[in-house]
Amino acid sequence: MGRQFVFWKQQRRRDEAPRALDVYRALMEGSAVEGLLPMPVAEILASLCADFPSALLGVAADSPRPVFWSSDDEQHSIEFDWSAVHFMVEFRPFGSSNHDDLNRIIHALAALECPLYDPQTGERFDRPYNT
């Protein structure tokens, strides 16, 4: 069974920000979401390329997507997809063998101030940053 993880940047506002689940649903439907900031897709792809060169080497922000990576033993794969305001990864299947890959992705995007949303748990892992 697969597991999906989504990242986006959101403006900090004094009023109530949209709920993470609502943002996620809108992004998956391809709908616009007010208050989302542009994603640094080129920087994300460059950062992840070192860990997933067979999938991401030479891939640009405007490249056809999704992009797929398979482990050397072909036991699991990762789908990378994005838009101007989100970045998504889906592991197939997801298990303990994927944790290192997931952690590398989370750290790479966190370094670019792109927090994780886990739709399986409904949790958004925001951390303070200036926008």
Buried (B, 14 or more C-beta within 10 A) or exposed (E): EEBBBBBBBBEEEEEEBBEBEEBBEBBEEEEEBEBBBEBBBEBBBBBBBEBBEEBBEEBEBEEEBEBBBBEEEEEBBBBBBBBEBBBBBBBBEBEEEBEEBBEBBBEBBBEBBBBBBBBEEEEBBEEEEEE
